[in-house]
Amino acid sequence: MTSHPTSDLHAIRASYNTVAVDYAELLKDELENKPFDRAMLAAFAEKVRAGGGGQVADLGCGPGRVTVQLEGLGLDAYGIDLSPEMVAVARHTHAHLRFEVGSMTGLDIKDDALAGALAWYSTVHTPLNELPLFFREFNRVLAPGGHLLIAFKVGDERVRLEHAYGHDVDLHVYRFPPERIAELLRAAGLVEVARLVREADARENTPQAFILARKPEADAEAEAEAAP
């Protein structure tokens, strides 16, 4: 689930409010048969823990199914989502965790506050030219040395989605070339650490990509600027 500054914002929120309960039920066990996805989440968690830990935000958390996965990996995780209904489902299902309604383009998070941020397919309704706004915001809220993990669908097209999770919806789904996402992350000040592209499984139409990136330490940034 995501938010963005276009006129589609209300349609996206309304669509995910509509599907929230069924979405949560249909996808609750999705990670069980996705070893590569779990491996990237585990690598992200290990990097965050190795950096000393701290708060981790699951941005576009939906019903919290990946937020609780992060908690199981030893992270101090909480979720943020545009859809109030998704947040309500997350709070009911995972009452011991914190979930908030919010927009990824204007996060109510202080600068340099997070040890980690996760964008697990939460930018798929955002066109490529609007992603820099998201990535700059991710960079802003990450502490120096903090890590970002982003998951997305591979391709270079927009797909119209009118029915999903048993309901009528009003959504566009964007697929991105991994190289372009990596370029935009670099432009936002984030350094790529690892990248994984896997083939589509039985329920998917395209390959899936995962990029782990890091916000440079302040000292490293200063040294880079001072270098001849």
C-alpha positions in Angstrom: 0.0 0.0 0.0 1.3 3.5 -0.8 0.5 7.1 -1.1 1.6 9.6 -3.6 0.9 13.2 -4.6 -1.1 12.6 -7.8 -4.9 12.8 -8.3 -5.0 9.0 -7.9 -4.4 9.3 -4.1 -8.1 9.1 -3.1 -8.7 6.1 -5.5 -5.7 4.2 -4.0 -6.9 4.8 -0.4 -10.5 3.9 -1.3 -9.4 0.7 -3.1 -7.3 -0.5 -0.2 -9.9 0.4 2.3 -12.3 -1.8 0.3 -10.0 -4.8 0.1 -8.3 -4.6 3.5 -9.9 -7.6 5.2 -9.7 -10.0 2.2 -6.2 -8.8 1.3 -5.0 -9.7 4.8 -6.6 -13.1 4.7 -5.4 -14.0 1.1 -1.8 -12.9 1.7 -1.3 -13.9 5.4 0.9 -16.9 4.6 2.4 -15.6 1.3 6.0 -15.5 2.6 6.0 -19.2 3.6 6.8 -20.3 0.0 9.1 -17.4 -1.0 12.6 -18.3 0.3 14.3 -15.5 -1.6 11.9 -12.8 -0.2 12.5 -14.1 3.3 16.3 -14.1 2.7 16.3 -10.4 1.7 14.2 -9.6 4.8 16.7 -11.5 6.9 19.7 -9.8 5.4 18.0 -6.4 6.0 17.3 -7.3 9.6 20.9 -8.5 10.1 22.3 -5.3 8.7 20.1 -3.2 11.0 21.0 -5.2 14.0 24.7 -5.0 13.1 24.4 -1.3 13.0 23.2 -1.2 16.6 19.5 -1.5 16.0 16.8 1.1 16.6 13.4 1.7 15.2 12.4 0.3 11.9 9.4 1.6 9.9 7.4 -0.7 7.5 6.3 2.0 5.1 3.1 1.0 3.4 2.6 -1.8 5.8 -0.9 -2.9 4.8 -2.3 -5.4 7.3 1.1 -5.7 9.0 2.0 -9.2 7.8 5.6 -8.1 7.0 5.9 -5.8 10.1 5.4 -8.8 12.3 8.0 -10.7 10.2 10.5 -8.0 11.0 9.7 -8.2 14.7 10.3 -12.0 14.5 13.8 -11.2 13.0 14.6 -9.2 16.1 13.7 -5.6 15.0 11.9 -2.9 16.8 9.4 -2.5 14.0 6.2 -0.6 13.5 4.0 0.1 10.5 2.6 3.1 8.6 0.0 3.0 5.9 -2.2 5.4 3.9 -5.4 3.2 4.3 -7.2 3.6 7.7 -8.9 0.2 7.1 -5.5 -1.5 6.5 -4.2 0.0 9.7 -7.4 -1.1 11.6 -6.8 -4.7 10.4 -3.1 -4.5 11.3 -4.0 -3.2 14.8 -6.6 -6.0 15.3 -4.3 -8.8 14.0 -1.1 -7.7 15.7 -2.3 -5.8 18.7 1.2 -5.8 20.4 2.7 -3.7 17.5 2.2 -0.1 16.6 0.5 1.0 13.4 -0.2 4.5 12.2 -2.1 6.1 9.3 0.3 8.2 7.2 1.7 9.2 3.8 5.1 8.1 2.6 5.5 11.5 0.8 5.4 13.4 4.1 6.2 11.0 7.0 5.6 12.2 10.5 9.1 11.1 11.5 12.0 13.2 12.6 15.1 13.5 10.5 17.7 10.7 11.0 15.3 8.8 13.3 15.2 5.3 11.8 17.7 2.5 11.9 15.8 0.9 9.0 12.9 1.4 6.5 11.1 -1.1 4.5 9.1 -0.4 1.3 7.7 -3.8 0.5 5.9 -3.4 -2.8 4.6 -0.1 -1.4 5.7 2.0 -4.4 4.0 -0.1 -7.1 1.2 2.4 -7.6 3.6 5.3 -8.1 4.9 6.3 -11.5 8.7 6.4 -12.0 8.9 10.2 -12.2 7.3 10.6 -8.7 9.6 8.1 -7.0 12.4 10.6 -6.2 10.0 12.3 -3.8 9.6 9.0 -1.9 13.3 8.2 -1.9 14.3 11.6 -0.7 11.8 11.2 2.2 13.2 7.7 3.0 16.7 9.2 3.1 15.6 12.0 5.3 14.2 9.8 8.0 17.0 7.2 8.0 19.8 7.7 10.5 23.3 7.8 9.0 24.2 4.1 8.4 20.6 3.1 8.4 19.3 0.7 5.8 16.4 0.7 3.3 14.9 -2.4 1.7 12.6 -1.9 -1.3 10.7 -4.7 -3.1 9.0 -4.1 -6.5 7.8 -5.7 -9.7 10.2 -5.9 -12.7 9.3 -4.4 -16.0 8.8 -1.1 -17.7 5.0 -0.6 -18.0 1.8 0.4 -16.3 -1.0 -2.1 -15.8 -4.6 -1.2 -15.1 -6.1 -3.1 -12.2 -9.9 -3.0 -11.9 -10.6 -6.1 -9.8 -8.4 -7.6 -7.0 -8.8 -9.6 -3.8 -12.4 -10.2 -4.6 -13.4 -6.6 -5.1 -13.6 -3.9 -7.7 -10.7 -1.5 -7.4 -9.3 1.6 -9.2 -5.6 1.2 -9.4 -2.6 1.3 -11.7 0.4 -1.0 -11.0 3.8 0.1 -12.2 6.7 -2.2 -13.0 10.2 -0.9 -12.9 13.6 -1.8 -14.4 16.0 -2.5 -11.4 18.7 -0.3 -12.9 16.4 2.7 -12.9 15.4 2.2 -9.3 19.1 1.8 -8.3 19.8 5.1 -10.1 17.0 7.0 -8.4 18.2 5.6 -5.0 21.7 6.9 -5.7 20.3 10.3 -6.8 18.5 10.5 -3.4 21.7 9.9 -1.5 21.4 6.2 -0.8 24.1 3.6 -1.5 23.2 0.2 -3.0 24.4 -2.7 -0.8 22.8 -5.7 -2.6 20.3 -6.5 -5.3 18.3 -9.6 -6.0 16.0 -10.3 -9.0 14.1 -13.6 -9.0 11.7 -15.2 -11.5 8.0 -14.9 -11.0 6.3 -17.7 -9.0 3.0 -19.3 -9.9 0.9 -16.4 -8.7 3.0 -13.6 -10.3 3.2 -12.3 -13.8 6.7 -10.7 -13.8 10.1 -11.2 -12.1 10.4 -9.5 -8.7 13.3 -7.3 -7.5 14.7 -6.4 -4.1 17.3 -3.6 -3.5 19.0 -3.1 -0.1 20.5 0.4 0.3 22.2 2.3 3.0 22.4 6.0 4.0 26.0 6.9 4.2 27.6 7.8 7.5 28.1 11.6 7.9 31.9 11.2 8.1 32.0 9.2 4.9 29.9 11.9 3.1 32.3 14.6 4.3 35.4 12.6 3.2 33.8 12.0 -0.2 33.1 15.7 -0.7 36.7 16.6 0.4 38.3 14.1 -1.9 40.1 15.6 -5.0 
